[in-house]
Amino acid sequence: MENMTAEEKQHSIEAFLSIIRKSENALAHMKPGATQTKLLEKRLKAARIGTDVLHARWEGKDLDVSKEDLKEAKGVLEGLLLTLPSFLEKLKPGSGQRTYIERRIKAFRIAVSYLRDSVN
């Protein structure tokens, strides 16, 4: 994963930033304290940590995240990784949506790998 092009790295960062934006927008319209709200907040936190991990690894930035938060983010992203391939089955090859999901899957895999390294 260290042999990624600058474009591939940028696509991975953008995949996480897109998730963050969409999650923040959705949270703004959700009822505080609801189960779905808490789940989305957890996913948003994991996405932010995922972005931080990628930046830390690729740009030599410090990662100021507790080991517990790293473990939690790893678990959340691993769980999301299990659900994403099912979306691909419904999308036409070459479509923009399929490319978007493929990039998200790749970004999650990379982040989970780096999180695994950080936790161990």
VOBA-1610 file (N, C-alpha, C; in pm, whole numbers, padded with zeros to 5 digits, always signed):
BEGIN
Met+00081-00120+00000Met+00000+00000+00000Met+00085+00126+00000Glu+00211+00108+00027Glu+00301+00222+00025Glu+00335+00262-00118Asn+00309+00175-00215Asn+00342+00203-00354Asn+00226+00265-00430Met+00147+00342-00362Met+00032+00406-00426Met+00076+00535-00494Thr+00007+00567-00602Thr+00035+00693-00671Thr-00027+00808-00591Ala+00016+00928-00623Ala-00041+01046-00558Ala-00190+01055-00587Glu-00230+01017-00708Glu-00372+01021-00744Glu-00453+00921-00662Glu-00400+00801-00642Glu-00469+00701-00561Glu-00483+00747-00416Lys-00378+00807-00365Lys-00384+00861-00229Lys-00490+00970-00219Gln-00493+01058-00319Gln-00591+01166-00318Gln-00734+01111-00324His-00755+01009-00407His-00888+00947-00415His-00929+00890-00280Ser-00835+00831-00209Ser-00867+00773-00078Ser-00904+00881+00023Ile-00828+00989+00024Ile-00860+01101+00114Ile-00996+01159+00078Glu-01021+01178-00051Glu-01149+01233-00095Glu-01266+01142-00059Ala-01245+01011-00063Ala-01352+00918-00025Ala-01390+00940+00120Phe-01291+00955+00206Phe-01321+00980+00348Phe-01383+01118+00368Leu-01333+01219+00299Leu-01389+01354+00315Leu-01535+01358+00269Ser-01568+01283+00167Ser-01706+01275+00120Ser-01795+01212+00227Ile-01748+01106+00288Ile-01823+01041+00395Ile-01845+01137+00511Ile-01741+01210+00545Ile-01749+01306+00655Ile-01854+01413+00625Arg-01848+01471+00504Arg-01945+01576+00466Arg-02087+01522+00470Lys-02109+01406+00411Lys-02243+01349+00407Lys-02294+01316+00547Ser-02207+01267+00630Ser-02245+01232+00767Ser-02280+01357+00847Glu-02199+01462+00831Glu-02228+01587+00902Glu-02361+01646+00857Asn-02388+01641+00728Asn-02516+01692+00677Asn-02632+01610+00730Ala-02618+01479+00733Ala-02725+01393+00784Ala-02748+01417+00933Leu-02640+01432+01009Leu-02653+01456+01153Leu-02729+01585+01183Ala-02711+01684+01100Ala-02778+01813+01121Ala-02930+01799+01116His-02979+01691+01054His-03123+01671+01039His-03177+01558+01126Met-03094+01505+01213Met-03135+01391+01295Met-03166+01435+01438Lys-03246+01353+01503Lys-03285+01379+01641Lys-03169+01344+01734Pro-03123+01439+01815Pro-03013+01412+01907Pro-03047+01298+02004Gly-02950+01211+02026Gly-02967+01103+02122Gly-03034+00978+02068Ala-03088+00983+01948Ala-03153+00866+01889Ala-03048+00761+01855Thr-03090+00637+01848Thr-02999+00527+01819Thr-02926+00549+01686Gln-03001+00586+01584Gln-02940+00609+01453Gln-02840+00725+01458Thr-02870+00824+01538Thr-02780+00939+01552Thr-02648+00894+01614Lys-02658+00813+01718Lys-02537+00764+01785Lys-02453+00679+01691Leu-02519+00596+01611Leu-02448+00512+01515Leu-02376+00598+01412Leu-02444+00700+01360Leu-02383+00787+01261Leu-02267+00866+01323Glu-02282+00909+01447Glu-02173+00981+01514Glu-02050+00892+01528Lys-02073+00765+01557Lys-01963+00670+01570Lys-01893+00651+01434Arg-01972+00640+01329Arg-01916+00625+01195Arg-01841+00751+01151Leu-01895+00867+01186Leu-01830+00993+01153Leu-01695+01003+01222Lys-01691+00966+01349Lys-01565+00968+01423Lys-01464+00874+01359Ala-01509+00756+01319Ala-01420+00659+01254Ala-01368+00714+01121Ala-01452+00782+01046Ala-01410+00839+00918Ala-01306+00948+00940Arg-01326+01029+01041Arg-01227+01134+01071Arg-01093+01072+01111Ile-01099+00968+01193Ile-00976+00901+01233Ile-00911+00834+01112Gly-00993+00775+01024Gly-00940+00715+00901Gly-00863+00817+00819Thr-00920+00935+00804Thr-00852+01043+00731Thr-00722+01081+00800Asp-00727+01094+00931Asp-00607+01130+01008Asp-00497+01025+00992Val-00537+00899+00991Val-00439+00790+00978Val-00371+00796+00841Leu-00452+00820+00736Leu-00394+00830+00602Leu-00297+00947+00593His-00338+01063+00644His-00249+01179+00643His-00121+01151+00722Ala-00137+01091+00837Ala-00021+01063+00922Ala+00079+00972+00849Arg+00028+00870+00784Arg+00116+00774+00716Arg+00180+00834+00593Trp+00101+00905+00513Trp+00150+00953+00384Trp+00223+01085+00390Glu+00194+01166+00491Glu+00253+01300+00497Glu+00344+01318+00617Gly+00365+01211+00692Gly+00452+01219+00807Gly+00398+01305+00920Lys+00265+01319+00926Lys+00204+01399+01032Lys+00188+01314+01158Asp+00183+01383+01271Asp+00160+01314+01398Asp+00014+01270+01406Leu-00006+01157+01471Leu-00141+01105+01490Leu-00172+01118+01638Asp-00258+01215+01670Asp-00292+01243+01809Asp-00428+01181+01842Val-00430+01047+01847Val-00552+00972+01873Val-00519+00862+01974Ser-00607+00842+02071Ser-00583+00738+02172Ser-00590+00600+02109Lys-00524+00505+02171Lys-00526+00367+02123Lys-00669+00312+02123Glu-00746+00349+02223Glu-00885+00304+02231Glu-00966+00356+02112Asp-00948+00484+02078Asp-01019+00541+01963Asp-00973+00475+01833Leu-00845+00442+01823Leu-00794+00373+01704Leu-00860+00235+01691Lys-00871+00164+01800Lys-00934+00031+01798Lys-01081+00041+01759Glu-01149+00139+01815Glu-01291+00157+01784Glu-01310+00193+01637Ala-01227+00284+01585Ala-01237+00323+01445Ala-01209+00204+01353Lys-01112+00125+01388Lys-01079+00006+01311Lys-01199-00087+01304Gly-01264-00110+01417Gly-01381-00197+01421Gly-01496-00143+01338Val-01521-00014+01347Val-01631+00047+01271Val-01603+00037+01121Leu-01481+00071+01081Leu-01448+00065+00938Leu-01450-00078+00886Glu-01405-00173+00966Glu-01413-00314+00926Glu-01558-00357+00905Gly-01645-00312+00993Gly-01787-00344+00980Gly-01846-00285+00853Leu-01810-00161+00823Leu-01860-00098+00701Leu-01805-00167+00577Leu-01681-00213+00586Leu-01621-00285+00474Leu-01699-00410+00437Leu-01761-00471+00535Leu-01839-00591+00508Leu-01966-00560+00428Thr-02019-00439+00443Thr-02144-00404+00376Thr-02125-00345+00237Leu-02012-00283+00212Leu-01992-00211+00086Leu-01995-00298-00039Pro-01935-00418-00039Pro-01939-00499-00162Pro-02080-00530-00212Ser-02177-00538-00124Ser-02314-00567-00168Ser-02369-00454-00256Phe-02320-00333-00237Phe-02364-00221-00320Phe-02313-00235-00463Leu-02193-00294-00477Leu-02134-00308-00610Leu-02219-00396-00701Glu-02282-00497-00642Glu-02363-00590-00721Glu-02478-00519-00794Lys-02523-00409-00739Lys-02639-00338-00794Lys-02600-00231-00896Leu-02471-00206-00910Leu-02426-00096-00995Leu-02361-00144-01123Lys-02383-00071-01230Lys-02326-00106-01360Lys-02176-00080-01360Pro-02099-00174-01421Pro-01955-00150-01436Pro-01931-00020-01513Gly-01836+00057-01465Gly-01802+00183-01531Gly-01886+00302-01489Ser-01990+00279-01409Ser-02073+00391-01366Ser-02000+00473-01260Gly-02038+00597-01249Gly-01976+00685-01149Gly-01999+00636-01007Gln-02119+00585-00982Gln-02149+00535-00848Gln-02062+00414-00813Arg-02041+00326-00911Arg-01958+00208-00887Arg-01813+00250-00857Thr-01763+00345-00935Thr-01627+00395-00911Thr-01617+00454-00771Tyr-01719+00528-00730Tyr-01722+00590-00597Tyr-01715+00483-00488Ile-01794+00376-00501Ile-01795+00269-00401Ile-01662+00195-00403Glu-01607+00170-00520Glu-01478+00102-00530Glu-01368+00182-00461Arg-01370+00313-00479Arg-01270+00398-00414Arg-01290+00400-00263Arg-01415+00399-00220Arg-01444+00396-00077Arg-01393+00265-00016Ile-01417+00154-00082Ile-01370+00024-00034Ile-01217+00025-00022Lys-01152+00074-00125Lys-01005+00078-00123Lys-00955+00167-00009Ala-01017+00282+00009Ala-00977+00374+00116Ala-00995+00310+00253Phe-01107+00242+00272Phe-01133+00175+00400Phe-01031+00065+00425Arg-01000-00013+00322Arg-00902-00122+00338Arg-00766-00067+00379Ile-00726+00039+00314Ile-00596+00100+00346Ile-00597+00152+00489Ala-00701+00225+00525Ala-00709+00282+00660Ala-00712+00171+00765Val-00787+00065+00741Val-00794-00046+00837Val-00655-00109+00852Ser-00585-00125+00742Ser-00450-00181+00747Ser-00358-00092+00833Tyr-00363+00037+00810Tyr-00281+00130+00887Tyr-00324+00134+01034Leu-00454+00126+01058Leu-00504+00124+01195Leu-00457-00002+01266Arg-00458-00114+01197Arg-00410-00240+01253Arg-00263-00224+01295Asp-00183-00160+01209Asp-00042-00135+01242Asp-00029-00044+01363Ser-00115+00056+01373Ser-00108+00152+01483Ser-00150+00093+01616Val-00245-00001+01610Val-00299-00062+01732Val-00202-00166+01787Asn-00134-00235+01697Asn-00042-00343+01741Asn+00093-00292+01782
//
